Amino acid sequence: MADDRKVPSAAGTNAVDAFVREVDRLPANRTPGVRGRLLFAMDATASREPTWDHACAIQGEMFVAADALGGLDVRLGFYRGFDEFKVSKWTSDGRELARLMSAVRCLAGRTQIGKMLRYAGEQRRESHVDAVVFVGDCCEEDVDQVGHEAAQLGLLGLPVFVFQEGNDRVASKFFPQIARLTRGAYCKFDRTSPDQLKRLLGAVAAYAAGGRAALLKYGKDQGGAAALLTNQMK
């Protein structure tokens, strides 16, 4: 089972390169020095349980990347169980976000991506969010309906950065479409590449806090996966 989930290094590099090309099309809609706001949305259904604690440990990179750019406020959102979707208060403290995440326990249920996207749209209309990170591994909803919600975010100018865990066939086809419809970006990862996801989250935080120029600088400074994200933007 573990081998089925592992993404070969060459495939991983190709995925990051594709992510770079998508991010390159994003507008530079953030002003350096102005605090950004990011909705960090996660699938907390039972299939994510093996990696939930891991996600709690790596999210701090987002705050490190954004700190020098005026800071970043993050709101945790998650769905699980029967029609349960919750969001936390806004926080600029990585330790507080980790505490909030660690208090959540995964629970069996169907995905609620559409509901999450609708909520993001409501926040955008009230000027409360600049970007969305979504981490999930599958979609069990009507893809056309979810696609409609994603397209609404595209019209609102709210990019969704989609990070897919594993190799679910439906998600592999549909998650890139969510990114495309919202004018965001998509990348696949797995539990064997924690550093890659950590740097990618940092890069998204840099974008949310300071726009594309900040993303370029972050990639140059950090190297590794973040550099692969930005090396085609020079």
Backbone as JSON, one array per atom type, in Angstrom:
{
  "sequence": "MADDRKVPSAAGTNAVDAFVREVDRLPANRTPGVRGRLLFAMDATASREPTWDHACAIQGEMFVAADALGGLDVRLGFYRGFDEFKVSKWTSDGRELARLMSAVRCLAGRTQIGKMLRYAGEQRRESHVDAVVFVGDCCEEDVDQVGHEAAQLGLLGLPVFVFQEGNDRVASKFFPQIARLTRGAYCKFDRTSPDQLKRLLGAVAAYAAGGRAALLKYGKDQGGAAALLTNQMK",
  "N": [[0.82, -1.2, 0.0], [1.93, 1.24, 0.79], [3.78, 1.7, -1.23], [2.13, 2.25, -3.38], [1.22, 4.76, -2.83], [3.35, 6.4, -3.01], [4.99, 8.98, -4.71], [7.03, 8.97, -7.49], [10.28, 10.51, -7.8], [10.78, 11.88, -10.21], [8.21, 12.24, -11.24], [7.23, 13.83, -9.21], [8.78, 16.14, -9.51], [7.87, 17.01, -12.02], [5.25, 17.65, -11.34], [5.62, 19.8, -9.6], [6.82, 21.59, -11.36], [4.65, 22.08, -13.06], [2.98, 23.34, -11.25], [4.43, 25.66, -10.85], [4.13, 26.94, -13.35], [1.41, 27.49, -13.28], [1.16, 29.2, -11.04], [2.6, 31.32, -12.0], [0.83, 32.71, -13.58], [-0.74, 34.08, -11.86], [-2.21, 37.08, -10.52], [-0.4, 39.93, -9.29], [-1.54, 40.73, -6.62], [-1.21, 41.59, -4.04], [0.02, 43.89, -1.63], [3.25, 44.49, -0.54], [4.08, 44.44, 2.93], [1.54, 44.7, 3.88], [-0.74, 43.01, 5.88], [-1.62, 39.73, 5.06], [-4.38, 37.43, 4.46], [-5.26, 34.11, 4.95], [-7.11, 31.24, 4.2], [-6.93, 28.13, 5.53], [-7.75, 25.2, 4.54], [-8.89, 21.94, 5.24], [-9.35, 18.47, 4.6], [-10.8, 16.47, 6.9], [-11.73, 13.91, 7.11], [-11.98, 10.33, 7.66], [-10.04, 9.06, 6.05], [-7.87, 10.73, 6.05], [-6.68, 10.56, 8.49], [-4.16, 9.19, 9.09], [-2.23, 11.11, 8.38], [-2.81, 13.49, 9.59], [-1.65, 14.49, 12.04], [0.89, 14.93, 11.1], [0.45, 17.06, 9.32], [-0.2, 19.03, 11.14], [2.27, 19.56, 12.21], [3.8, 20.77, 10.23], [2.68, 23.17, 9.38], [3.66, 25.52, 10.43], [5.6, 26.69, 8.83], [4.32, 28.41, 7.1], [3.86, 30.76, 8.55], [6.46, 31.56, 9.12], [7.42, 32.18, 6.56], [5.81, 34.35, 5.89], [6.22, 36.31, 7.78], [8.17, 38.36, 7.47], [6.96, 39.92, 5.6], [4.99, 41.52, 6.45], [3.31, 39.94, 7.81], [0.86, 37.29, 8.44], [-2.47, 36.33, 8.65], [-4.24, 33.48, 9.6], [-6.91, 31.25, 9.08], [-8.22, 28.29, 10.19], [-10.01, 25.79, 8.51], [-12.16, 22.98, 8.36], [-13.64, 19.89, 7.3], [-15.68, 17.08, 8.21], [-17.09, 13.9, 9.29], [-20.7, 13.75, 9.57], [-21.94, 16.05, 7.6], [-20.48, 18.09, 8.82], [-18.84, 21.09, 9.13], [-16.37, 23.25, 10.07], [-14.84, 26.29, 11.25], [-12.01, 28.05, 12.5], [-11.08, 30.78, 14.7], [-9.4, 33.75, 13.44], [-5.86, 33.71, 13.35], [-2.51, 34.73, 14.02], [-0.48, 33.35, 15.0], [1.64, 30.7, 14.86], [1.9, 28.62, 16.69], [-0.55, 28.67, 17.98], [-2.27, 28.0, 15.89], [-1.37, 25.4, 15.42], [-2.14, 24.26, 17.84], [-4.93, 24.43, 17.62], [-5.36, 22.76, 15.41], [-4.39, 20.33, 16.4], [-6.31, 19.68, 18.21], [-8.36, 18.69, 16.75], [-10.01, 15.79, 15.64], [-10.0, 13.26, 13.24], [-12.87, 12.1, 11.41], [-15.1, 9.73, 10.12], [-16.78, 10.24, 7.03], [-18.42, 11.92, 4.25], [-16.85, 13.91, 1.66], [-16.8, 17.54, 1.69], [-16.28, 19.6, -0.13], [-17.49, 21.47, -1.8], [-19.05, 22.98, 0.01], [-17.01, 24.12, 1.53], [-15.78, 25.75, -0.42], [-17.87, 27.52, -0.97], [-18.05, 28.86, 1.47], [-15.54, 30.11, 1.47], [-15.95, 31.9, -0.62], [-17.88, 33.6, 0.52], [-16.34, 34.79, 2.51], [-14.49, 36.11, 0.92], [-16.07, 38.0, -0.4], [-16.54, 39.72, 1.67], [-14.1, 40.79, 1.97], [-12.27, 39.37, 3.54], [-10.37, 37.43, 3.07], [-7.47, 36.4, 1.26], [-6.3, 34.29, -0.09], [-6.61, 30.73, -0.58], [-5.72, 27.67, 0.86], [-6.07, 24.32, 0.14], [-6.09, 21.09, 1.36], [-6.38, 17.81, 0.56], [-7.57, 14.43, -0.2], [-9.45, 13.16, -1.77], [-12.55, 13.27, -3.69], [-15.96, 13.15, -3.21], [-18.25, 14.17, -4.23], [-20.69, 15.77, -6.42], [-19.04, 16.61, -9.2], [-19.49, 18.61, -11.07], [-21.09, 20.45, -9.72], [-19.39, 21.22, -7.63], [-17.41, 22.29, -9.21], [-18.77, 24.51, -10.21], [-18.93, 26.1, -7.9], [-16.22, 26.58, -7.55], [-15.66, 28.08, -9.83], [-17.03, 30.42, -9.22], [-15.36, 31.5, -7.29], [-13.19, 32.07, -8.88], [-14.24, 34.22, -10.36], [-14.39, 36.05, -8.33], [-11.79, 36.56, -7.86], [-10.25, 35.0, -6.12], [-7.74, 32.9, -5.45], [-7.29, 29.34, -5.27], [-5.1, 27.16, -3.77], [-4.35, 24.02, -4.38], [-3.55, 21.05, -2.8], [-2.93, 17.81, -3.29], [-3.1, 14.79, -1.62], [-1.79, 11.57, -2.06], [-3.06, 9.28, -4.6], [-5.68, 9.21, -5.63], [-7.98, 8.53, -8.18], [-10.19, 10.07, -9.14], [-9.79, 12.5, -7.77], [-7.3, 13.19, -8.82], [-7.94, 13.94, -11.38], [-9.84, 15.94, -10.99], [-9.07, 17.83, -8.96], [-6.98, 19.48, -10.12], [-8.62, 20.96, -11.81], [-10.14, 22.5, -10.06], [-8.18, 24.25, -9.16], [-7.56, 25.49, -11.59], [-9.99, 26.73, -12.31], [-10.26, 28.62, -10.3], [-8.13, 30.17, -10.75], [-5.88, 29.48, -9.4], [-3.46, 27.2, -8.17], [-2.06, 23.88, -8.45], [-0.76, 20.97, -6.87], [0.63, 17.75, -6.34], [1.29, 15.67, -3.52], [2.87, 13.47, -1.12], [3.02, 11.45, 1.87], [5.67, 10.8, 2.1], [7.16, 12.94, 1.41], [7.63, 15.26, 3.22], [9.13, 17.62, 3.52], [8.89, 18.86, 1.06], [6.14, 19.59, 0.93], [6.07, 21.31, 3.12], [7.7, 23.46, 2.25], [6.28, 24.26, 0.0], [3.88, 25.16, 1.13], [4.9, 27.3, 2.53], [5.64, 28.9, 0.38], [3.14, 29.56, -0.74], [2.1, 31.04, 1.37], [3.83, 33.21, 1.3], [3.02, 34.33, -1.11], [0.36, 35.05, -0.44], [0.83, 36.99, 1.49], [2.52, 38.85, 0.27], [2.28, 38.91, -2.54], [3.2, 38.02, -5.97], [5.87, 38.79, -6.35], [6.95, 38.49, -3.81], [6.72, 35.75, -3.57], [8.57, 34.88, -5.47], [10.97, 35.77, -4.3], [10.98, 34.25, -1.96], [11.27, 31.65, -2.99], [13.84, 31.86, -4.09], [15.39, 32.32, -1.81], [14.92, 30.05, -0.21], [15.33, 27.73, -1.72], [15.44, 24.26, -2.87], [12.34, 22.55, -2.96], [10.79, 24.85, -3.02], [12.3, 26.49, -4.67], [12.06, 25.13, -7.08], [9.45, 25.7, -7.53], [9.5, 28.34, -8.32], [11.43, 28.8, -10.28], [10.83, 29.12, -12.94], [9.77, 31.6, -13.13], [11.45, 33.68, -13.34]],
  "CA": [[0.0, 0.0, 0.0], [2.78, 2.42, 0.87], [4.39, 1.95, -2.52], [1.13, 2.81, -4.27], [1.0, 6.16, -2.5], [4.58, 7.15, -3.19], [5.16, 9.6, -6.01], [8.42, 8.96, -7.89], [10.88, 11.83, -7.79], [10.6, 12.53, -11.51], [6.82, 12.68, -11.32], [7.09, 14.94, -8.27], [9.37, 17.32, -10.13], [6.96, 17.47, -13.07], [4.1, 18.26, -10.69], [6.04, 21.11, -9.11], [6.99, 22.46, -12.54], [3.32, 22.49, -13.5], [2.53, 24.28, -10.24], [5.13, 26.91, -11.15], [3.52, 27.57, -14.51], [0.11, 28.0, -12.89], [1.35, 30.35, -10.16], [3.13, 32.42, -12.81], [-0.27, 33.45, -14.18], [-1.51, 34.76, -10.83], [-1.97, 38.53, -10.44], [0.34, 40.42, -8.12], [-2.62, 41.51, -6.02], [-0.93, 41.91, -2.66], [1.0, 44.94, -1.42], [4.19, 44.13, 0.52], [3.91, 45.2, 4.15], [0.14, 44.62, 4.3], [-1.0, 41.67, 6.39], [-2.5, 38.91, 4.24], [-5.27, 36.5, 5.16], [-5.26, 32.82, 4.27], [-7.95, 30.16, 4.72], [-6.22, 26.85, 5.45], [-8.88, 24.26, 4.57], [-8.41, 20.56, 5.24], [-10.21, 17.3, 4.68], [-10.57, 15.77, 8.17], [-12.44, 12.64, 7.12], [-11.19, 9.23, 8.2], [-8.91, 8.69, 5.2], [-6.76, 11.64, 6.31], [-6.2, 10.4, 9.86], [-2.74, 8.86, 9.22], [-1.34, 12.23, 8.11], [-3.28, 14.72, 10.24], [-0.63, 15.0, 12.97], [1.98, 15.43, 10.28], [0.05, 18.37, 8.82], [-0.11, 19.96, 12.27], [3.67, 19.86, 12.49], [4.48, 21.5, 9.15], [2.03, 24.41, 8.98], [4.38, 26.7, 10.93], [6.39, 27.31, 7.77], [3.54, 29.49, 6.51], [4.06, 31.98, 9.31], [7.86, 31.95, 8.94], [7.56, 32.79, 5.24], [5.04, 35.58, 5.78], [6.51, 37.24, 8.86], [8.92, 39.52, 6.99], [6.18, 40.6, 4.57], [3.86, 42.18, 7.08], [2.58, 38.96, 8.58], [-0.22, 36.54, 7.82], [-3.52, 35.79, 9.5], [-4.71, 32.2, 9.06], [-8.1, 30.64, 9.68], [-8.34, 26.86, 9.9], [-11.32, 25.26, 8.19], [-12.11, 21.55, 8.1], [-14.9, 19.15, 7.26], [-15.58, 15.69, 8.64], [-18.33, 13.34, 9.81], [-21.95, 13.97, 8.86], [-22.29, 17.44, 7.31], [-19.82, 18.97, 9.79], [-17.83, 21.99, 8.6], [-16.06, 24.22, 11.12], [-13.71, 27.19, 11.04], [-11.47, 28.62, 13.72], [-10.86, 32.23, 14.67], [-8.17, 34.13, 12.77], [-4.69, 33.75, 14.22], [-1.22, 35.0, 13.39], [0.45, 32.59, 15.83], [1.77, 29.33, 14.39], [1.65, 27.68, 17.8], [-1.99, 28.63, 18.22], [-2.88, 27.21, 14.81], [-1.03, 24.0, 15.68], [-2.99, 23.8, 18.94], [-6.27, 24.25, 17.09], [-5.36, 21.58, 14.55], [-4.17, 19.12, 17.2], [-7.54, 19.39, 18.95], [-9.31, 18.09, 15.82], [-9.85, 14.37, 15.37], [-10.65, 12.88, 11.98], [-14.11, 11.36, 11.59], [-15.59, 9.22, 8.84], [-17.86, 11.0, 6.4], [-18.18, 12.29, 2.86], [-16.2, 15.19, 1.48], [-17.66, 18.72, 1.63], [-15.46, 20.61, -0.8], [-18.39, 22.52, -2.26], [-19.39, 23.84, 1.14], [-15.81, 24.87, 1.86], [-15.59, 26.79, -1.43], [-18.91, 28.54, -0.76], [-17.63, 29.66, 2.63], [-14.43, 30.96, 1.03], [-16.54, 32.98, -1.4], [-18.5, 34.54, 1.45], [-15.26, 35.53, 3.15], [-13.89, 36.99, -0.08], [-16.98, 39.13, -0.64], [-16.4, 40.63, 2.8], [-12.69, 41.19, 1.99], [-11.65, 38.74, 4.69], [-9.42, 36.38, 2.71], [-6.7, 36.7, 0.04], [-5.95, 33.05, -0.77], [-7.07, 29.52, 0.09], [-4.99, 26.41, 0.72], [-6.91, 23.16, 0.39], [-5.35, 19.84, 1.42], [-7.32, 16.7, 0.59], [-7.13, 13.25, -0.93], [-10.48, 12.6, -2.64], [-13.79, 14.05, -3.85], [-17.11, 12.25, -3.27], [-19.39, 15.03, -4.53], [-20.95, 16.06, -7.82], [-17.91, 17.46, -9.61], [-19.99, 19.79, -11.78], [-21.54, 21.4, -8.72], [-18.2, 21.76, -6.98], [-16.77, 23.13, -10.21], [-19.5, 25.78, -10.24], [-18.49, 26.89, -6.74], [-14.85, 27.01, -7.82], [-15.71, 29.14, -10.83], [-17.44, 31.63, -8.53], [-14.16, 32.07, -6.66], [-12.41, 32.66, -9.96], [-14.82, 35.52, -10.67], [-14.1, 36.93, -7.2], [-10.34, 36.78, -7.77], [-9.71, 34.29, -4.96], [-7.08, 31.67, -5.9], [-7.21, 28.19, -4.37], [-3.91, 26.35, -3.96], [-4.83, 22.67, -4.07], [-2.51, 20.07, -2.56], [-3.54, 16.49, -3.25], [-2.34, 13.69, -1.01], [-2.09, 10.27, -2.63], [-3.28, 9.12, -6.04], [-7.07, 8.92, -5.97], [-8.17, 8.79, -9.61], [-11.11, 11.2, -9.34], [-9.12, 13.71, -7.3], [-6.21, 13.53, -9.73], [-8.52, 14.62, -12.54], [-10.7, 17.07, -10.64], [-8.4, 18.86, -8.17], [-6.37, 20.5, -10.98], [-9.66, 21.82, -12.37], [-10.47, 23.49, -9.03], [-7.12, 25.25, -9.22], [-7.67, 26.23, -12.85], [-11.19, 27.56, -12.28], [-10.06, 29.71, -9.34], [-6.88, 30.82, -11.13], [-4.9, 29.13, -8.39], [-2.43, 26.26, -8.61], [-2.25, 22.51, -7.96], [0.42, 20.11, -6.78], [0.42, 16.49, -5.63], [2.35, 15.32, -2.58], [2.55, 12.28, -0.33], [3.6, 11.51, 3.21], [7.11, 10.56, 2.04], [7.85, 14.17, 1.01], [7.17, 16.31, 4.12], [9.83, 18.89, 3.3], [8.32, 19.48, -0.13], [4.88, 20.24, 1.29], [6.39, 22.41, 4.02], [8.19, 24.59, 1.46], [5.2, 24.72, -0.87], [2.98, 25.95, 1.96], [5.59, 28.57, 2.77], [5.58, 29.7, -0.84], [1.78, 30.09, -0.85], [1.97, 32.09, 2.38], [4.54, 34.37, 0.78], [2.14, 34.95, -2.1], [-0.78, 35.67, 0.24], [1.27, 38.15, 2.25], [3.25, 39.86, -0.5], [2.12, 38.83, -3.97], [4.09, 37.16, -6.73], [7.26, 39.18, -6.11], [7.36, 37.86, -2.56], [6.86, 34.32, -3.85], [9.85, 34.7, -6.16], [12.05, 35.93, -3.33], [10.97, 33.1, -1.07], [11.86, 30.53, -3.7], [15.28, 32.08, -4.22], [16.02, 32.21, -0.49], [14.75, 28.74, 0.41], [15.82, 26.64, -2.55], [14.69, 23.02, -2.79], [11.04, 22.51, -3.63], [10.33, 26.21, -3.26], [13.02, 27.0, -5.84], [11.43, 24.52, -8.25], [8.19, 26.4, -7.74], [9.65, 29.69, -8.84], [12.54, 28.99, -11.19], [10.35, 29.5, -14.25], [9.18, 32.92, -13.07], [12.49, 34.69, -13.41]],
  "C": [[0.85, 1.25, 0.0], [3.38, 2.75, -0.48], [3.41, 2.58, -3.49], [0.94, 4.3, -4.05], [2.22, 7.01, -2.82], [4.68, 7.7, -4.6], [6.63, 9.58, -6.37], [8.97, 10.37, -8.0], [10.68, 12.57, -9.09], [9.19, 13.06, -11.66], [6.59, 13.87, -10.4], [7.64, 16.23, -8.84], [8.46, 17.88, -11.21], [5.75, 18.18, -12.46], [4.45, 19.65, -10.18], [6.24, 22.08, -10.26], [5.65, 22.96, -13.04], [2.75, 23.52, -12.54], [3.15, 25.66, -10.49], [4.43, 27.66, -12.29], [2.16, 28.17, -14.15], [0.23, 29.24, -12.02], [1.84, 31.56, -10.95], [2.03, 33.27, -13.43], [-1.07, 34.25, -13.16], [-1.21, 36.26, -10.82], [-1.18, 38.88, -9.19], [-0.57, 41.33, -7.32], [-2.42, 41.79, -4.54], [0.13, 42.99, -2.59], [1.92, 44.54, -0.29], [4.01, 45.03, 1.74], [2.48, 45.19, 4.67], [-0.15, 43.18, 4.71], [-1.99, 40.93, 5.5], [-3.36, 38.0, 5.1], [-5.45, 35.25, 4.31], [-6.21, 31.85, 4.96], [-7.24, 28.84, 4.47], [-7.25, 25.75, 5.64], [-8.39, 22.83, 4.4], [-9.56, 19.56, 5.28], [-9.85, 16.56, 5.96], [-11.41, 14.51, 8.26], [-11.46, 11.52, 7.47], [-9.96, 8.89, 7.36], [-7.69, 9.57, 5.44], [-6.12, 11.42, 7.66], [-4.71, 10.07, 9.95], [-1.79, 10.04, 9.06], [-1.76, 13.52, 8.8], [-2.24, 15.31, 11.18], [0.56, 15.57, 12.22], [1.67, 16.82, 9.76], [0.14, 19.42, 9.93], [1.32, 20.44, 12.47], [4.3, 20.77, 11.45], [3.88, 22.86, 8.85], [2.77, 25.66, 9.45], [5.21, 27.4, 9.88], [5.64, 28.46, 7.12], [3.79, 30.81, 7.22], [5.49, 32.49, 9.17], [8.03, 32.7, 7.63], [6.9, 34.16, 5.18], [5.46, 36.67, 6.75], [7.2, 38.51, 8.36], [8.15, 40.35, 5.98], [4.96, 41.31, 5.14], [2.98, 41.23, 7.86], [1.42, 38.34, 7.84], [-1.19, 36.08, 8.89], [-4.07, 34.54, 8.83], [-5.94, 31.75, 9.82], [-8.16, 29.19, 9.24], [-9.78, 26.51, 9.6], [-11.2, 23.76, 7.92], [-13.51, 20.97, 8.04], [-14.65, 17.7, 7.64], [-16.98, 15.19, 8.99], [-19.54, 13.6, 8.93], [-22.24, 15.47, 8.76], [-21.67, 18.41, 8.31], [-18.72, 19.77, 9.11], [-17.6, 23.09, 9.62], [-14.87, 25.08, 10.71], [-13.28, 27.75, 12.39], [-11.5, 30.15, 13.65], [-9.59, 32.5, 13.87], [-7.03, 34.15, 13.78], [-3.45, 34.05, 13.41], [-0.1, 34.25, 14.12], [0.49, 31.14, 15.36], [1.5, 28.31, 15.47], [0.16, 27.55, 18.1], [-2.69, 27.81, 17.14], [-2.6, 25.72, 15.01], [-1.88, 23.43, 16.81], [-4.4, 23.52, 18.45], [-6.36, 22.98, 16.25], [-5.24, 20.3, 15.37], [-5.4, 18.73, 18.0], [-8.58, 18.71, 18.08], [-9.0, 16.61, 15.65], [-10.64, 14.01, 14.11], [-11.86, 11.99, 12.26], [-14.66, 10.97, 10.23], [-16.76, 10.05, 8.32], [-17.49, 11.33, 4.96], [-17.51, 13.66, 2.78], [-17.23, 16.32, 1.36], [-16.9, 19.88, 0.99], [-16.32, 21.77, -1.28], [-18.74, 23.5, -1.16], [-18.2, 24.7, 1.54], [-15.57, 26.02, 0.87], [-16.64, 27.9, -1.29], [-18.54, 29.46, 0.4], [-16.5, 30.61, 2.24], [-14.95, 32.14, 0.22], [-17.19, 34.03, -0.52], [-17.44, 35.42, 2.12], [-14.63, 36.53, 2.17], [-14.77, 38.21, -0.34], [-16.91, 40.15, 0.47], [-14.96, 41.09, 2.98], [-11.93, 40.61, 3.18], [-10.62, 37.67, 4.34], [-8.77, 36.71, 1.36], [-6.33, 35.44, -0.75], [-6.46, 31.88, 0.06], [-6.08, 28.4, -0.18], [-5.98, 25.3, 1.02], [-6.05, 21.9, 0.3], [-6.35, 18.7, 1.54], [-6.82, 15.53, -0.25], [-8.2, 12.66, -1.85], [-11.66, 13.56, -2.75], [-14.92, 13.06, -4.06], [-18.39, 13.01, -3.6], [-19.6, 15.12, -6.04], [-19.91, 17.05, -8.31], [-18.38, 18.7, -10.36], [-20.45, 20.86, -10.8], [-20.37, 22.03, -8.0], [-17.46, 22.68, -7.94], [-17.44, 24.49, -10.33], [-19.06, 26.68, -9.09], [-17.07, 27.4, -6.95], [-14.83, 28.17, -8.8], [-16.15, 30.47, -10.21], [-16.26, 32.31, -7.86], [-13.26, 32.7, -7.71], [-12.91, 34.04, -10.32], [-14.52, 36.54, -9.57], [-12.61, 37.22, -7.05], [-9.7, 36.12, -6.56], [-9.06, 32.98, -5.41], [-7.1, 30.59, -4.83], [-5.97, 27.38, -4.75], [-4.24, 24.94, -3.46], [-3.66, 21.72, -3.95], [-3.18, 18.71, -2.36], [-2.6, 15.48, -2.62], [-2.76, 12.38, -1.67], [-2.46, 10.35, -4.1], [-4.71, 8.74, -6.4], [-7.36, 9.39, -7.4], [-9.07, 9.99, -9.87], [-10.44, 12.5, -8.93], [-8.02, 14.15, -8.26], [-6.71, 14.24, -10.97], [-9.21, 15.93, -12.16], [-9.99, 18.17, -9.87], [-7.67, 19.89, -9.03], [-7.4, 21.45, -11.59], [-10.11, 22.87, -11.36], [-9.44, 24.62, -9.07], [-7.27, 26.12, -10.47], [-8.86, 27.19, -12.82], [-11.05, 28.76, -11.34], [-8.82, 30.54, -9.67], [-5.83, 30.65, -10.04], [-3.87, 28.19, -8.96], [-2.62, 24.94, -7.89], [-0.91, 21.79, -7.89], [0.07, 18.87, -5.97], [1.59, 16.25, -4.68], [1.97, 14.0, -1.91], [3.33, 12.34, 0.97], [5.1, 11.24, 3.21], [7.87, 11.82, 1.67], [7.43, 15.34, 1.9], [7.85, 17.65, 3.86], [9.26, 19.61, 2.09], [7.04, 20.23, 0.21], [5.13, 21.44, 2.19], [6.81, 23.64, 3.24], [7.1, 25.14, 0.53], [4.19, 25.57, -0.1], [3.6, 27.31, 2.28], [5.52, 29.49, 1.57], [4.19, 30.32, -1.02], [1.57, 31.21, 0.16], [2.68, 33.36, 1.93], [3.7, 35.09, -0.25], [0.98, 35.69, -1.43], [-0.38, 36.95, 0.95], [1.88, 39.24, 1.38], [3.14, 39.78, -2.0], [3.2, 38.0, -4.65], [5.56, 37.5, -6.53], [7.8, 38.53, -4.83], [7.55, 36.36, -2.74], [8.19, 34.03, -4.53], [11.02, 34.79, -5.19], [12.13, 34.74, -2.39], [11.61, 31.88, -1.74], [13.36, 30.65, -3.83], [15.99, 31.85, -2.9], [16.01, 30.78, 0.04], [15.33, 27.6, -0.41], [14.93, 25.41, -2.47], [13.4, 23.08, -3.57], [10.52, 23.9, -3.93], [11.02, 26.82, -4.47], [12.43, 26.42, -7.12], [10.12, 25.21, -8.58], [8.39, 27.69, -8.53], [10.69, 29.85, -9.93], [12.1, 29.33, -12.62], [9.73, 30.89, -14.28], [10.2, 34.03, -13.26], [12.4, 35.45, -14.72]]
}
